[in-house]
Amino acid sequence: MVAAGDAEKTGVAETLGINPGMVVQEVGWDEDVDDDLRTAIEERSGAELLDEDADEVVDVILLWWRDDDGDLVDTLINIRPPLAEDGVIWVLTPKTGRDGHVEPRDIAEAVPTAGLSQTSNVNVGDDWSGTRLVAPKSAKSRR
């Protein structure tokens, strides 16, 4: 039997667009991450999350990002190479009032400089919010 909290986390993995067979890489892990969300993503994809040193092509990158983690533009540029052409980056940030909260405008300002487009925001748990980033369609068509 699936507990209500487990079903909710599985639903969040689906909301993040995680499907069976997808390769998901995790960047910025620390002790404050949402382990239930991580587990739900692994269960939904059917594989363990790859760490930030993995070299294979990935469908989704989960970037756990906090206010004091450095320069978001540089990080986004640096993590993009293994991302599949139609891949997605989820920037996961602490919610308002939590340690490490990142202002939405800081993400909005960094995204175009990193050559990405912001498409949506979701609630991914009690402590974290997610911002979905993709390569702009015009950049995809030029490849």
C-alpha positions in Angstrom: 0.0 0.0 0.0 1.3 3.5 -0.9 1.1 6.1 1.9 -0.5 9.4 1.0 2.9 11.2 1.4 4.5 8.6 -1.0 1.8 9.1 -3.5 2.2 12.9 -3.3 6.0 12.6 -3.9 5.4 10.2 -6.9 3.0 12.7 -8.3 5.7 15.4 -8.0 8.1 13.2 -9.9 5.5 13.0 -12.6 4.9 16.8 -12.5 8.7 17.2 -13.0 8.2 15.2 -16.2 10.2 12.2 -15.0 9.2 9.1 -17.0 10.4 5.5 -16.8 13.7 5.0 -18.5 14.8 8.6 -18.2 18.4 9.4 -17.1 18.4 11.9 -14.3 21.6 13.7 -13.0 21.7 15.5 -9.7 23.9 18.5 -9.1 24.3 20.4 -5.8 23.4 17.6 -3.4 23.8 18.5 0.3 22.3 17.2 3.5 19.3 19.6 3.2 17.9 18.1 0.0 14.5 16.4 -0.1 15.3 12.7 0.1 11.7 11.7 -0.4 11.7 13.6 -3.7 14.9 12.0 -4.7 13.6 8.5 -4.0 10.3 9.2 -5.9 12.3 10.3 -8.9 14.5 7.2 -8.8 11.4 5.0 -8.5 9.6 6.8 -11.3 12.7 6.7 -13.7 13.7 3.2 -12.6 17.3 4.1 -12.0 19.5 5.8 -9.5 20.3 9.5 -9.9 23.7 10.1 -11.5 26.1 12.4 -9.6 27.5 15.5 -11.0 30.6 13.8 -12.3 28.7 11.4 -14.6 29.7 11.7 -18.3 26.6 10.2 -20.0 23.8 12.1 -21.8 21.0 12.9 -19.4 17.3 13.7 -19.9 16.9 15.8 -16.8 19.3 17.6 -14.5 18.2 18.4 -11.0 20.1 21.4 -9.7 19.7 21.9 -5.9 20.5 25.6 -5.7 20.8 27.9 -2.6 21.5 31.6 -2.3 25.1 31.1 -1.2 26.0 28.5 -3.9 27.9 31.0 -6.1 27.1 32.2 -9.6 24.0 30.6 -11.1 24.9 31.6 -14.7 28.3 29.9 -14.5 26.7 26.8 -12.9 24.0 26.5 -15.6 26.6 26.9 -18.4 28.8 24.3 -16.8 26.1 21.6 -16.2 24.6 21.9 -19.7 27.0 19.7 -21.8 25.6 16.3 -20.8 21.9 17.4 -21.3 20.1 15.8 -24.2 18.9 18.2 -26.9 15.3 18.1 -25.6 16.5 17.8 -22.0 15.3 19.8 -19.0 17.1 21.4 -16.1 15.1 21.8 -12.8 16.5 24.4 -10.5 15.3 23.4 -7.1 15.5 26.2 -4.5 14.5 26.6 -0.9 11.1 28.2 -0.4 10.6 31.7 1.0 11.6 31.8 4.6 13.9 28.8 4.4 17.7 29.0 4.7 19.3 29.6 1.3 16.1 31.0 -0.3 16.8 32.3 -3.8 14.7 35.2 -5.1 12.8 34.2 -8.3 14.1 37.3 -10.1 17.7 36.1 -9.5 16.8 32.9 -11.5 14.9 34.9 -14.1 17.9 37.1 -14.7 20.4 34.3 -14.9 18.5 32.1 -17.3 18.8 34.0 -20.6 22.4 34.8 -19.9 23.0 31.0 -19.6 21.2 30.5 -23.0 18.1 28.9 -21.5 14.4 29.7 -21.2 12.3 29.4 -18.1 9.0 27.6 -18.7 7.3 26.9 -15.4 7.5 26.8 -11.6 6.3 24.1 -9.4 6.0 23.3 -5.7 8.1 20.2 -5.0 7.6 19.7 -1.3 7.4 21.5 2.0 10.8 23.1 1.7 11.6 23.3 -2.1 10.3 25.0 -5.3 11.3 24.0 -8.8 11.9 26.2 -11.9 11.9 24.4 -15.2 14.6 25.5 -17.8 15.0 24.3 -21.4 17.1 25.4 -24.4 15.2 27.9 -26.4 13.4 26.5 -29.4 15.3 28.7 -31.8 18.6 27.4 -30.4 17.4 23.8 -30.9 16.5 24.4 -34.5 19.9 25.8 -35.3 21.7 22.6 -34.1 
